């Protein structure tokens, strides 16, 4: 069976950190959808959320389509403490780089290896940053970043690293 990957349009409804699902189509009129269900921190992977998603997909299969749903890998979400010393230093660096106080936005917490890393080093202060603006189209085929945004992000990282020196 020969399969061809069909790229989804960049206008797929998504949040800035959600890539559109990949759709594979074969010559036998079979279609495969690979998607990621992201969980909020403190929710265990699988369980009621996964069951609800599967039930929803099965009850909304279009045109008599038959669905075979096979759950894939599971990973726990991560929640960074907002009051850690590293977070305080990062906020100061961001404020200096952008000239205004930063705003906390909860996203990206479903990167599974971060939760795994925290189990190996429970006392580590983990801070994840990313460079995105409203038009970044993160994880899409035409992802981009505004150079001014990138410049400020690099400055903020340098300031943060300098503040961590003994």
C-alpha positions in Angstrom: 0.0 0.0 0.0 1.5 3.3 -1.1 0.7 6.3 1.2 1.0 10.0 0.5 1.1 12.6 3.2 -1.4 15.4 2.7 -0.3 18.7 4.3 -3.0 20.4 6.2 -3.7 24.1 5.5 -2.1 26.7 7.6 -5.5 28.1 8.3 -6.4 25.0 10.4 -8.1 26.3 13.6 -5.5 25.9 16.3 -3.9 27.7 19.2 -0.4 29.1 18.6 1.2 26.0 20.1 -1.0 23.3 18.4 0.1 21.9 15.1 -2.6 20.8 12.8 -3.0 17.0 12.6 -1.2 15.1 9.8 -3.4 13.3 7.5 -2.2 10.3 5.5 -4.2 9.0 2.5 -3.6 5.7 0.7 -4.6 4.3 -2.7 -7.2 2.0 -1.0 -9.4 4.9 0.3 -8.1 4.5 3.8 -7.3 7.6 5.7 -5.1 7.9 8.8 -5.2 10.8 11.1 -2.4 11.3 13.6 -3.2 13.9 16.2 -2.0 14.9 19.6 -4.3 15.4 22.6 -2.6 17.8 24.9 -3.5 17.7 28.6 -3.3 20.3 31.2 -0.7 19.8 34.0 -1.7 17.6 36.9 -3.8 15.3 34.6 -2.7 11.8 34.0 -2.3 10.8 30.4 -5.1 8.5 29.1 -8.0 8.0 31.4 -11.3 10.0 31.2 -10.0 12.7 28.8 -8.8 10.1 26.3 -12.0 8.1 26.7 -14.1 11.3 26.1 -12.1 12.1 22.9 -12.4 8.6 21.5 -16.2 8.6 22.3 -16.6 11.9 20.6 -14.7 10.8 17.5 -16.6 7.6 17.2 -20.0 9.3 17.6 -19.1 11.9 14.9 -17.7 9.7 12.2 -18.9 11.2 8.9 -20.6 9.3 6.1 -20.7 5.9 7.7 -16.9 5.9 8.1 -15.5 3.1 10.3 -12.9 4.3 12.8 -10.1 2.3 14.4 -8.5 4.3 17.1 -5.2 3.3 18.5 -3.9 5.4 21.3 -0.2 6.1 21.0 2.5 7.2 23.3 1.5 9.0 26.5 3.4 11.7 28.4 2.6 13.7 31.4 2.2 17.5 31.3 4.5 19.9 33.2 3.6 22.9 35.3 6.4 25.4 36.1 6.1 27.1 39.5 5.5 30.8 38.9 7.3 31.9 42.0 10.7 30.1 41.7 13.9 32.0 41.8 14.6 31.2 38.2 11.2 32.5 37.1 11.8 35.7 39.0 15.1 36.3 37.3 13.6 35.4 33.9 10.7 37.9 34.4 13.3 40.6 35.2 15.3 39.7 32.0 12.1 39.7 29.9 11.0 43.1 31.3 14.4 44.6 30.5 14.5 43.2 27.0 11.0 44.2 26.0 10.7 47.4 28.1 7.5 46.2 29.8 6.5 43.7 32.4 5.9 40.1 31.1 2.6 38.4 31.3 2.4 34.7 32.3 0.6 32.6 29.6 0.1 28.9 30.3 1.1 27.0 27.2 3.7 24.4 26.2 3.2 22.4 29.4 2.5 19.2 27.4 6.1 18.6 26.4 6.3 15.1 27.9 10.1 14.9 28.3 10.1 17.9 30.6 7.9 16.0 33.1 10.2 13.0 32.7 13.3 15.2 33.3 11.7 16.5 36.5 11.2 13.0 37.8 15.0 12.5 37.4 15.9 15.8 38.9 13.0 16.8 41.2 14.8 19.8 42.6 15.6 21.3 39.2 14.1 24.7 38.3 12.9 24.2 34.7 12.1 27.3 32.6 11.0 26.8 29.0 11.0 29.8 26.7 10.0 30.2 23.1 10.1 32.9 20.5 6.7 33.5 19.0 4.5 36.4 18.0 0.9 36.3 17.0 1.7 35.6 13.4 4.4 32.9 14.0 2.3 29.9 12.9 4.3 27.7 15.2 4.9 24.1 14.0 3.2 24.8 10.7 4.8 24.5 7.2 5.2 28.2 7.0 6.4 28.9 10.5 8.2 32.2 11.0 9.4 34.6 13.6 9.7 38.4 13.5 13.4 39.4 13.7 12.7 42.1 16.3 11.0 39.5 18.5 14.0 37.1 18.0 16.4 39.9 18.9 14.5 40.7 22.2 14.4 37.0 23.0 18.1 36.6 22.6 18.7 39.6 24.7 16.4 38.3 27.4 18.2 34.9 27.4 21.6 36.6 27.7 20.4 38.8 30.6 19.0 35.7 32.3 22.2 33.7 31.9 24.3 36.7 33.1 22.1 37.0 36.2 22.7 33.3 37.0 26.5 33.8 37.2 28.0 33.4 40.7 
